Amino acid sequence: ETDKETMTAWVDSVQERNEPMVVVAAGVSEGKTSIIAAASAKAVADFKVDVGAIAKDVFPKFGGRGGGTPGFAQGSITGEPSAFFEAFAAALKQRLGV
């Protein structure tokens, strides 16, 4: 089990970096799989990353819901997070055109 505060602290440390980064973390707490995604300020500014928009598109595909801002998103899903990570990465790559 991973509590949300631990995940949020780790994600916050990434957002503070002065390099373009996107991270997605998953943790199970009280039987739910919680997801937190973040993009550094440099990723948002330089590459127009919007993890909130990606989350809003991807969460429903995994029986969940979520969203947020360009730099931070959260929500919950049902089931194993590995497929969610793959879908999130694919959506990010598509938006970046890579």
DSSP file with accessible surface (Angstrom, degrees, kcal/mol):
  #  RESIDUE AA STRUCTURE BP1 BP2  ACC     N-H-->O    O-->H-N    N-H-->O    O-->H-N    TCO  KAPPA ALPHA  PHI   PSI    X-CA   Y-CA   Z-CA
    1    1 A E              0   0  176      0, 0.0     2,-0.4     0, 0.0    28,-0.2   0.000 360.0 360.0 360.0 138.7    0.0    0.0    0.0
    2    2 A T        -     0   0   58     26,-1.9     2,-0.2     4,-0.0    25,-0.1  -0.994 360.0-135.3-125.7 128.8    1.2    3.5   -0.9
    3    3 A D     >  -     0   0   68     -2,-0.4     4,-1.7     1,-0.1     3,-0.4  -0.506  19.1-120.9 -85.1 155.5   -0.4    6.6    0.6
    4    4 A K  H  > S+     0   0   88      1,-0.2     4,-2.8     2,-0.2     5,-0.2   0.830 109.4  60.5 -63.6 -32.6   -1.2    9.6   -1.5
    5    5 A E  H  > S+     0   0  151      2,-0.2     4,-2.4     1,-0.2    -1,-0.2   0.908 104.7  48.8 -64.6 -38.6    1.0   11.9    0.5
    6    6 A T  H  > S+     0   0   81     -3,-0.4     4,-1.9     2,-0.2    -1,-0.2   0.934 113.8  46.3 -64.9 -44.9    4.1    9.9   -0.3
    7    7 A M  H  X S+     0   0   10     -4,-1.7     4,-2.6     1,-0.2    -2,-0.2   0.927 112.7  50.0 -62.9 -44.0    3.2    9.8   -4.0
    8    8 A T  H  X S+     0   0   37     -4,-2.8     4,-3.0     1,-0.2    -2,-0.2   0.904 108.3  52.8 -64.0 -39.6    2.5   13.5   -4.0
    9    9 A A  H  X S+     0   0   60     -4,-2.4     4,-1.8     2,-0.2    -1,-0.2   0.918 111.1  46.6 -62.5 -42.4    5.8   14.4   -2.3
   10   10 A W  H  X S+     0   0  127     -4,-1.9     4,-1.3     2,-0.2    -2,-0.2   0.943 113.9  47.6 -65.3 -45.3    7.7   12.4   -4.9
   11   11 A V  H  X S+     0   0    0     -4,-2.6     4,-2.1     1,-0.2     3,-0.4   0.917 109.0  54.5 -62.9 -42.0    5.8   14.0   -7.8
   12   12 A D  H  X S+     0   0   62     -4,-3.0     4,-1.2     1,-0.2    -1,-0.2   0.888 103.6  55.9 -59.2 -38.2    6.3   17.5   -6.3
   13   13 A S  H  < S+     0   0   51     -4,-1.8     4,-0.3     1,-0.2    -1,-0.2   0.854 107.9  48.8 -64.8 -32.1   10.0   16.9   -6.2
   14   14 A V  H >< S+     0   0    3     -4,-1.3     3,-1.7    -3,-0.4    -1,-0.2   0.901 104.6  58.2 -72.7 -40.1   10.0   16.2  -10.0
   15   15 A Q  H 3< S+     0   0   52     -4,-2.1    26,-1.0     1,-0.3    -1,-0.2   0.796 100.2  59.2 -60.8 -27.6    7.9   19.3  -10.8
   16   16 A E  T 3< S+     0   0  161     -4,-1.2    -1,-0.3    24,-0.1    -2,-0.2   0.617  81.9 107.7 -77.9 -12.7   10.6   21.4   -9.2
   17   17 A R  S <  S-     0   0  124     -3,-1.7     2,-0.7    -4,-0.3    25,-0.5  -0.369  71.9-132.4 -69.4 147.5   13.4   20.2  -11.6
   18   18 A N  S    S+     0   0  140     23,-0.1    -1,-0.1    22,-0.1    -2,-0.1  -0.316  80.1  79.4 -96.1  50.4   14.6   22.6  -14.2
   19   19 A E  S    S-     0   0   96     -2,-0.7     2,-0.5    -4,-0.1    24,-0.4  -0.978  93.8 -89.7-148.8 153.9   14.3   20.1  -17.0
   20   20 A P        +     0   0   60      0, 0.0     2,-0.3     0, 0.0    -2,-0.1  -0.564  61.7 154.3 -71.6 117.0   11.4   18.8  -19.1
   21   21 A M        -     0   0   47     -2,-0.5    19,-2.7    -4,-0.1     2,-0.4  -0.998  29.5-166.7-143.8 146.7   10.0   15.8  -17.3
   22   22 A V  E     -A   39   0A  44     -2,-0.3     2,-0.3    17,-0.2    17,-0.2  -0.999  15.5-177.7-130.3 132.4    6.7   13.9  -17.1
   23   23 A V  E     -A   38   0A  18     15,-2.6    15,-2.6    -2,-0.4     2,-0.4  -0.962  12.1-165.9-130.1 149.4    6.1   11.4  -14.3
   24   24 A V  E     -A   37   0A  36     -2,-0.3     2,-0.4    13,-0.2    13,-0.2  -0.997  10.7-172.6-134.0 128.3    3.2    9.1  -13.5
   25   25 A A  E     -A   36   0A  13     11,-3.2    11,-2.5    -2,-0.4     2,-0.4  -0.935   4.7-163.8-122.8 145.7    2.9    7.3  -10.2
   26   26 A A  E     +A   35   0A  32     -2,-0.4     2,-0.3     9,-0.2     9,-0.2  -0.971  11.2 171.4-127.7 144.7    0.4    4.6   -9.1
   27   27 A G  E     -A   34   0A   5      7,-2.2     7,-3.2    -2,-0.4     2,-0.5  -0.993  27.2-130.8-149.4 150.3   -0.4    3.5   -5.6
   28   28 A V  E     +A   33   0A  65     -2,-0.3   -26,-1.9     5,-0.2     2,-0.4  -0.912  32.9 162.8-105.4 126.5   -2.9    1.2   -4.0
   29   29 A S  E >   -A   32   0A  34      3,-2.3     3,-2.0    -2,-0.5    -2,-0.1  -0.979  68.3  -7.7-144.7 127.6   -4.7    2.6   -0.9
   30   30 A E  T 3  S-     0   0  172     -2,-0.4     3,-0.1     1,-0.3    -1,-0.1   0.859 128.8 -56.0  55.5  37.6   -7.9    1.3    0.6
   31   31 A G  T 3  S+     0   0   70      1,-0.2     2,-0.4     0, 0.0    -1,-0.3   0.459 115.7 109.3  78.3   1.3   -8.4   -1.0   -2.3
   32   32 A K  E <   -A   29   0A 113     -3,-2.0    -3,-2.3    46,-0.1     2,-0.8  -0.862  66.3-132.2-110.0 146.0   -8.3    1.7   -5.0
   33   33 A T  E     -AB  28  77A  16     44,-1.1    44,-2.3    -2,-0.4     2,-0.4  -0.862  27.6-163.2 -95.1 111.5   -5.5    2.3   -7.5
   34   34 A S  E     -AB  27  76A  10     -7,-3.2    -7,-2.2    -2,-0.8     2,-0.4  -0.781   1.4-159.3 -96.2 141.6   -4.7    6.0   -7.3
   35   35 A I  E     -AB  26  75A   1     40,-3.0    40,-1.9    -2,-0.4     2,-0.4  -0.969   8.7-175.2-122.3 135.7   -2.8    7.7  -10.1
   36   36 A I  E     -AB  25  74A   0    -11,-2.5   -11,-3.2    -2,-0.4     2,-0.4  -0.999   5.8-175.5-128.2 132.0   -0.9   11.0   -9.9
   37   37 A A  E     +AB  24  73A   2     36,-2.9    36,-2.7    -2,-0.4     2,-0.3  -0.960   3.9 178.1-125.8 145.8    0.8   12.5  -13.0
   38   38 A A  E     -AB  23  72A   0    -15,-2.6   -15,-2.6    -2,-0.4     2,-0.4  -0.995  15.9-158.1-146.5 152.1    2.9   15.6  -13.2
   39   39 A A  E     -A   22   0A   2     32,-1.9   -17,-0.2    -2,-0.3   -24,-0.0  -0.986  29.4-115.4-127.1 138.8    4.9   17.6  -15.7
   40   40 A S     >  -     0   0    0    -19,-2.7     4,-2.2    -2,-0.4     5,-0.2  -0.294  30.4-110.1 -66.4 158.9    7.7   19.9  -14.8
   41   41 A A  H  > S+     0   0   75    -26,-1.0     4,-2.9   -24,-0.3     5,-0.2   0.873 120.9  54.9 -58.2 -36.0    7.2   23.6  -15.5
   42   42 A K  H  >>S+     0   0   74    -25,-0.5     4,-3.0   -23,-0.3     5,-0.5   0.892 106.3  50.3 -66.9 -38.1    9.8   23.3  -18.3
   43   43 A A  H  >5S+     0   0    3    -24,-0.4     4,-1.6   -22,-0.2     6,-1.5   0.912 114.1  45.2 -65.7 -40.3    7.8   20.5  -20.0
   44   44 A V  H  X5S+     0   0   40     -4,-2.2     4,-1.0     4,-0.2    -2,-0.2   0.944 120.4  39.1 -66.9 -47.4    4.7   22.6  -19.8
   45   45 A A  H  <5S+     0   0   54     -4,-2.9    -2,-0.2    -5,-0.2    -3,-0.2   0.939 125.8  32.8 -70.6 -48.1    6.3   25.8  -21.1
   46   46 A D  H  <5S+     0   0   88     -4,-3.0    -3,-0.2    -5,-0.2    -2,-0.2   0.807 134.2  23.8 -82.7 -32.3    8.7   24.3  -23.7
   47   47 A F  H  <<S-     0   0  112     -4,-1.6    -3,-0.2    -5,-0.5    -2,-0.2   0.347  95.6-123.6-117.9   2.9    6.7   21.4  -25.0
   48   48 A K     <  +     0   0  161     -4,-1.0    -4,-0.2    -6,-0.2     2,-0.2   0.838  44.1 178.1  57.0  35.0    3.1   22.4  -24.1
   49   49 A V        -     0   0    8     -6,-1.5     2,-0.3    -9,-0.1    -1,-0.2  -0.475  12.9-173.0 -67.0 139.0    2.6   19.2  -22.1
   50   50 A D     >  +     0   0   54     -2,-0.2     4,-1.9     1,-0.1     3,-0.2  -0.773  11.6 175.3-136.4  88.4   -0.9   19.0  -20.5
   51   51 A V  H  > S+     0   0    0     19,-2.1     4,-2.8    -2,-0.3     5,-0.2   0.801  80.5  61.1 -66.5 -27.0   -1.1   16.0  -18.1
   52   52 A G  H  > S+     0   0    3     17,-1.2     4,-2.3     2,-0.2    -1,-0.2   0.928 106.5  44.2 -63.6 -44.4   -4.6   17.1  -17.0
   53   53 A A  H  > S+     0   0   27      2,-0.2     4,-1.6     1,-0.2    -2,-0.2   0.906 114.3  49.6 -67.4 -40.3   -6.0   16.8  -20.5
   54   54 A I  H  X S+     0   0    1     -4,-1.9     4,-2.6     1,-0.2     5,-0.3   0.938 111.2  49.7 -63.5 -45.2   -4.2   13.5  -21.1
   55   55 A A  H  X S+     0   0    0     -4,-2.8     4,-2.7     1,-0.2    -2,-0.2   0.921 107.0  54.5 -59.4 -43.2   -5.6   12.2  -17.8
   56   56 A K  H  < S+     0   0  146     -4,-2.3    -1,-0.2     1,-0.2    -2,-0.2   0.852 114.3  41.9 -61.0 -33.6   -9.1   13.3  -18.7
   57   57 A D  H  < S+     0   0   85     -4,-1.6     4,-0.3    -3,-0.2    -1,-0.2   0.864 121.6  38.3 -78.7 -38.6   -8.8   11.3  -21.9
   58   58 A V  H >< S+     0   0    1     -4,-2.6     3,-1.1    -5,-0.1     4,-0.4   0.865 100.5  68.3 -88.6 -38.2   -7.2    8.2  -20.5
   59   59 A F  G ><>S+     0   0    2     -4,-2.7     3,-2.2     1,-0.3     5,-1.9   0.893  95.7  55.6 -52.8 -47.0   -8.8    7.6  -17.1
   60   60 A P  G > 5S+     0   0   80      0, 0.0     3,-1.5     0, 0.0    -1,-0.3   0.822  97.5  64.6 -59.8 -26.8  -12.2    6.6  -18.4
   61   61 A K  G < 5S+     0   0  154     -3,-1.1    -2,-0.2    -4,-0.3    -3,-0.1   0.648 105.7  45.9 -67.9 -13.8  -10.7    3.9  -20.6
   62   62 A F  G < 5S-     0   0   44     -3,-2.2    16,-2.4    -4,-0.4    -1,-0.3  -0.057 125.5 -95.8-121.0  29.8   -9.7    2.2  -17.3
   63   63 A G  T < 5S+     0   0   60     -3,-1.5     2,-0.2     1,-0.2    -2,-0.1   0.722  94.2  95.0  68.9  21.2  -12.9    2.5  -15.4
   64   64 A G      < -     0   0   16     -5,-1.9     2,-0.3    -6,-0.2    -1,-0.2  -0.591  60.3-135.3-127.6-170.3  -11.8    5.6  -13.6
   65   65 A R  E     +C   76   0A 205     11,-1.0    11,-1.5    -2,-0.2     2,-0.3  -0.985  32.3 130.6-149.5 154.4  -12.0    9.3  -13.7
   66   66 A G  E     +C   75   0A  27     -2,-0.3     2,-0.3     9,-0.2     9,-0.2  -0.975  10.2 159.6 177.3 177.2   -9.5   12.1  -13.3
   67   67 A G  E     +C   74   0A  24      7,-1.7     7,-2.0    -2,-0.3     2,-0.3  -0.969   5.2 159.3 170.5-168.0   -8.1   15.3  -14.6
   68   68 A G  E     -C   73   0A  53     -2,-0.3     5,-0.2     5,-0.2   -12,-0.0  -0.979  44.8 -39.8 163.4-147.2   -6.2   18.4  -13.5
   69   69 A T        -     0   0   82      3,-2.7   -17,-1.2    -2,-0.3     3,-0.5  -0.512  62.7 -91.1-106.4 175.1   -4.0   21.1  -14.8
   70   70 A P  S    S+     0   0   55      0, 0.0   -19,-2.1     0, 0.0     3,-0.1   0.864 127.7  37.4 -57.5 -31.4   -1.2   21.1  -17.4
   71   71 A G  S    S+     0   0   14      1,-0.2   -32,-1.9   -21,-0.2     2,-0.3   0.606 123.5  29.1 -98.0 -11.1    1.3   20.4  -14.6
   72   72 A F  E     +B   38   0A  47     -3,-0.5    -3,-2.7   -34,-0.2     2,-0.3  -0.983  56.8 166.6-154.5 135.1   -0.6   18.1  -12.3
   73   73 A A  E     +BC  37  68A   1    -36,-2.7   -36,-2.9    -2,-0.3     2,-0.3  -0.989   5.1 177.4-145.0 153.2   -3.4   15.5  -12.6
   74   74 A Q  E     +BC  36  67A  80     -7,-2.0    -7,-1.7    -2,-0.3     2,-0.3  -0.981  14.6 127.2-152.2 161.5   -4.8   12.8  -10.4
   75   75 A G  E     -BC  35  66A  14    -40,-1.9   -40,-3.0    -2,-0.3     2,-0.3  -0.966  42.9 -96.6 176.1-167.8   -7.5   10.2  -10.3
   76   76 A S  E     -BC  34  65A  35    -11,-1.5   -11,-1.0    -2,-0.3     2,-0.3  -0.955  25.3-170.0-137.7 156.6   -8.2    6.5   -9.8
   77   77 A I  E     -B   33   0A   7    -44,-2.3   -44,-1.1    -2,-0.3     2,-0.4  -0.873  23.5-116.0-134.8 168.9   -8.6    3.5  -11.9
   78   78 A T  S    S+     0   0   97    -16,-2.4   -14,-0.1    -2,-0.3   -46,-0.1  -0.849  74.2   5.7-105.2 145.7   -9.7   -0.1  -11.6
   79   79 A G  S    S-     0   0   53     -2,-0.4    -2,-0.1   -16,-0.1   -17,-0.0  -0.291 107.0  -8.4  87.5-167.6   -7.3   -2.9  -12.2
   80   80 A E    >>  -     0   0  136      1,-0.1     4,-0.6    -2,-0.1     3,-0.5  -0.474  52.1-146.3 -73.7 131.5   -3.6   -3.2  -12.9
   81   81 A P  H 3> S+     0   0   22      0, 0.0     4,-2.5     0, 0.0     5,-0.2   0.666  82.0  83.7 -76.1 -13.3   -1.9    0.2  -13.6
   82   82 A S  H 3> S+     0   0   59      1,-0.2     4,-1.9     2,-0.2     5,-0.1   0.903  93.0  46.7 -61.0 -40.4    0.7   -1.1  -16.2
   83   83 A A  H <> S+     0   0   45     -3,-0.5     4,-2.3     1,-0.2    -1,-0.2   0.878 110.6  54.2 -67.1 -34.4   -1.8   -0.9  -19.1
   84   84 A F  H  X S+     0   0    0     -4,-0.6     4,-2.8     2,-0.2    -2,-0.2   0.929 106.3  51.8 -62.4 -45.1   -2.7    2.6  -17.9
   85   85 A F  H  X S+     0   0   73     -4,-2.5     4,-2.6     1,-0.2    -2,-0.2   0.912 110.1  49.1 -57.7 -43.5    0.9    3.7  -18.0
   86   86 A E  H  X S+     0   0  141     -4,-1.9     4,-2.4    -5,-0.2    -1,-0.2   0.917 112.7  46.8 -63.3 -43.1    1.2    2.4  -21.5
   87   87 A A  H  X S+     0   0   29     -4,-2.3     4,-2.4     2,-0.2    -2,-0.2   0.897 112.5  50.0 -66.8 -39.0   -1.9    4.3  -22.6
   88   88 A F  H  X S+     0   0    4     -4,-2.8     4,-2.5     2,-0.2    -2,-0.2   0.936 111.7  48.4 -64.8 -44.6   -0.8    7.5  -20.9
   89   89 A A  H  X S+     0   0   41     -4,-2.6     4,-2.7    -5,-0.2    -2,-0.2   0.907 111.3  50.2 -62.1 -41.8    2.7    7.2  -22.6
   90   90 A A  H  X S+     0   0   58     -4,-2.4     4,-2.4     2,-0.2    -1,-0.2   0.920 111.3  48.5 -63.7 -41.5    1.1    6.7  -26.0
   91   91 A A  H  X S+     0   0   16     -4,-2.4     4,-2.2     2,-0.2    -2,-0.2   0.905 112.0  49.4 -65.4 -40.1   -1.3    9.7  -25.5
   92   92 A L  H  X S+     0   0   28     -4,-2.5     4,-2.0     2,-0.2    -2,-0.2   0.946 111.5  48.3 -63.7 -46.9    1.7   11.8  -24.4
   93   93 A K  H  X>S+     0   0  120     -4,-2.7     5,-2.3     1,-0.2     4,-1.0   0.899 110.2  52.3 -60.7 -40.8    3.7   10.8  -27.5
   94   94 A Q  H ><5S+     0   0  161     -4,-2.4     3,-0.6     1,-0.2    -1,-0.2   0.932 110.4  47.5 -62.1 -44.4    0.8   11.4  -29.8
   95   95 A R  H 3<5S+     0   0  118     -4,-2.2    -1,-0.2     1,-0.3    -2,-0.2   0.824 114.3  47.2 -66.4 -31.4    0.4   15.0  -28.4
   96   96 A L  H 3<5S-     0   0   68     -4,-2.0    -1,-0.3    -5,-0.2    -2,-0.2   0.570 110.6-123.8 -84.2 -13.8    4.1   15.6  -28.7
   97   97 A G  T <<5       0   0   70     -4,-1.0    -3,-0.2    -3,-0.6    -4,-0.1   0.804 360.0 360.0  75.4  31.6    4.2   14.2  -32.3
   98   98 A V      <       0   0  130     -5,-2.3    -1,-0.2    -6,-0.1    -2,-0.1  -0.767 360.0 360.0-115.1 360.0    6.9   11.6  -31.5
